[in-house]
Amino acid sequence: MKKFVFYLNLLLIVLVQVADVWYLTNGGLWRKGVTSFGFVLIGILNLAYLVAVRKKPLRFPVLLTIGLAVAMLGDIVVNVRFIEGALIFAVGHIFYFIAYSCHRKLRKTDGILSLCIFAASALILTCIPAFDFGGTLMLGICLGYALIISFMVGKASGNALAEKSVTNVLLMIGSILFFFSDLMLVLYYFADAPRIVDILCVTTYYPAQCLIGHALYWHFRRTAE
């Protein structure tokens, strides 16, 4: 069963990347939704596997899977209403952060890493002249979002530094890619960046989510021994 679930993970990851190219080539909100549903399926698959082998506790995988589902919703909404979509994404990041904190308890190092990442993010948003947020409201929303995702990335990185398991390393890489994708999104929306930046946003976002969902499989492998 372990090998079957592993190969099914790989199949879904490949299909999501193919769908990503399909969406980039043809556009369409429904194509984006279908592509995003793929990484949610990865989370659901691995959560179902954990339930099937009756391994507990379930808080970490359940919260992570909810985060994937919320991110899928954000994918759809952000194309229609940017602010509402950003807020939904922020909720998804909060679920990720709580999930990472359930996986390994919060430590001082996590907070230091998170604040350093946020400080760098705030400098980028406020000091690069190319950015035009159209007012303090949008800048405030972007800074608030940056704070939340910085804590998600900081916690994932802190976990990986404290315990170099496959799960933690995949979550860290996925979270960093997610951060990079969001940076590309902000550049594209608010700094009049070229189309290639939008492509970088999408082509790093889907691998990021797939890695986060796939990390649950390796958590199961460890707990199922």
C-alpha positions in Angstrom: 0.0 0.0 0.0 2.9 2.4 0.8 4.3 2.1 -2.7 0.9 2.4 -4.3 0.3 5.7 -2.4 3.8 6.9 -3.3 3.3 6.3 -7.0 -0.1 7.9 -6.9 1.5 10.9 -5.3 4.0 11.1 -8.1 1.3 10.8 -10.7 -0.8 13.6 -9.2 2.2 15.8 -9.0 3.1 15.3 -12.6 -0.6 15.8 -13.6 -0.7 19.1 -11.7 2.4 20.4 -13.6 0.9 19.4 -16.9 -2.3 21.1 -16.0 -0.2 24.2 -15.0 1.2 24.4 -18.5 -2.3 23.8 -19.9 -3.6 26.8 -17.8 -0.7 29.0 -18.7 -1.2 28.3 -22.4 -5.0 28.6 -22.6 -6.0 30.7 -19.6 -9.5 30.4 -18.1 -10.5 30.5 -14.4 -12.0 27.1 -14.6 -8.7 25.6 -15.8 -6.9 27.3 -12.9 -9.5 25.8 -10.5 -9.0 22.3 -12.0 -5.2 22.6 -11.7 -5.5 23.8 -8.1 -7.8 20.9 -7.2 -5.0 18.6 -8.1 -2.8 19.7 -5.2 -5.8 19.4 -2.9 -6.2 15.8 -4.0 -2.6 15.1 -3.0 -3.4 16.3 0.5 -6.6 14.4 0.6 -4.9 11.2 -0.6 -2.2 11.3 2.1 -4.7 12.2 4.8 -6.9 9.3 3.8 -3.8 7.0 3.9 -3.1 8.2 7.5 -6.7 7.5 8.5 -6.5 4.1 6.7 -3.5 3.0 8.8 -5.1 4.4 11.9 -2.2 6.7 12.8 -2.7 9.6 15.2 -2.7 12.5 16.1 -4.4 13.9 13.0 -4.1 17.6 13.8 -1.0 18.2 11.6 -2.3 16.5 8.4 -5.9 17.7 8.8 -4.8 21.4 9.2 -2.4 21.1 6.3 -5.0 19.6 4.0 -7.5 22.4 5.0 -4.7 24.9 4.2 -4.4 23.4 0.7 -8.2 23.6 0.2 -8.3 27.2 1.3 -5.4 28.0 -1.1 -7.4 26.5 -3.9 -10.3 28.8 -3.0 -7.9 31.8 -2.9 -6.7 30.8 -6.4 -10.2 31.3 -7.8 -11.2 34.4 -5.9 -8.0 36.3 -6.4 -8.6 36.4 -10.2 -12.0 38.0 -9.6 -11.4 40.2 -6.5 -7.8 40.7 -5.5 -8.2 41.9 -1.9 -10.7 39.1 -1.0 -8.5 36.5 -2.7 -5.4 37.8 -0.8 -7.3 37.6 2.5 -8.3 34.0 1.7 -4.7 33.1 0.9 -3.7 34.7 4.3 -6.1 32.4 6.0 -4.5 29.4 4.2 -1.1 30.5 5.4 -2.4 30.7 8.9 -3.6 27.1 8.6 -0.1 26.1 7.4 1.5 27.9 10.2 -0.7 26.2 12.8 -0.1 22.9 11.1 3.7 23.4 11.2 3.4 24.4 14.9 1.5 21.2 15.7 4.2 19.2 13.9 6.9 20.8 16.0 6.3 23.2 18.9 7.1 26.9 18.5 10.6 27.8 19.4 12.4 31.2 19.8 14.4 30.4 16.6 11.2 30.2 14.6 10.2 33.7 15.7 13.6 35.2 14.9 13.6 33.6 11.4 10.0 34.8 10.8 10.8 38.4 11.8 13.9 38.5 9.7 12.0 37.3 6.7 9.2 39.9 7.3 11.8 42.7 7.8 13.3 41.9 4.4 9.8 41.7 2.9 8.7 45.0 4.3 11.9 46.7 2.9 11.1 45.3 -0.5 7.5 46.5 -0.4 8.3 50.0 0.9 11.7 50.8 -0.6 11.5 49.7 -4.2 10.3 52.7 -6.2 8.7 50.6 -8.9 5.9 49.6 -6.6 2.7 51.5 -6.9 0.0 50.3 -4.4 -2.4 53.2 -5.2 -2.7 54.1 -1.5 -2.0 53.1 2.1 -4.8 50.6 2.2 -3.4 48.2 -0.4 0.1 48.7 1.0 -1.2 47.8 4.5 -2.9 44.7 3.1 0.3 43.6 1.4 2.4 44.2 4.5 -0.1 42.3 6.6 0.0 39.4 4.1 3.8 39.5 4.1 3.8 39.2 7.9 1.6 36.1 7.8 3.5 34.3 5.0 6.8 35.3 6.7 5.8 33.4 9.8 4.7 30.4 7.7 8.1 30.3 6.0 10.0 31.0 9.2 8.3 28.2 11.0 8.8 25.8 8.2 12.5 26.7 8.0 12.8 26.5 11.8 11.4 23.0 11.8 13.8 21.9 9.0 16.8 23.3 10.9 15.7 21.6 14.1 14.9 18.2 12.5 16.1 17.4 9.0 13.4 14.9 8.1 12.1 14.6 4.6 8.8 16.0 5.7 10.3 19.2 7.2 12.7 19.7 4.2 9.8 19.4 1.7 7.7 21.8 3.7 10.5 24.3 3.9 11.2 24.2 0.2 7.5 24.3 -0.6 7.0 27.3 1.7 10.0 29.2 0.2 8.7 28.6 -3.3 5.2 29.8 -2.2 6.9 33.0 -0.8 8.8 33.5 -4.1 5.6 33.0 -6.1 3.8 35.6 -4.0 6.7 38.0 -4.5 6.4 37.5 -8.3 2.6 38.1 -8.0 3.1 41.4 -6.2 5.7 42.5 -8.7 3.4 41.7 -11.6 0.3 43.4 -10.1 2.0 46.5 -8.5 5.3 47.1 -10.2 4.3 46.7 -13.9 6.7 43.7 -14.3 6.8 41.9 -17.6 4.8 38.7 -18.4 7.7 36.5 -17.5 7.2 37.4 -13.9 3.6 36.2 -14.0 4.8 33.0 -15.5 7.4 32.6 -12.7 4.6 33.2 -10.2 2.4 30.4 -11.6 5.3 27.9 -12.4 6.6 28.1 -8.8 3.3 28.2 -7.1 2.0 24.8 -8.2 5.2 22.9 -7.4 5.2 24.6 -4.0 1.7 23.4 -3.2 2.5 19.9 -4.5 5.6 19.7 -2.3 3.6 20.8 0.8 0.9 18.2 0.1 3.4 15.4 -0.7 5.3 16.1 2.5 2.4 14.4 4.3 3.3 11.1 2.7 6.7 11.1 4.3 5.2 12.1 7.6 3.0 9.0 7.2 6.1 6.9 6.3 7.7 7.9 9.5 4.7 7.4 11.7 3.7 4.1 10.0 6.9 2.3 10.7 
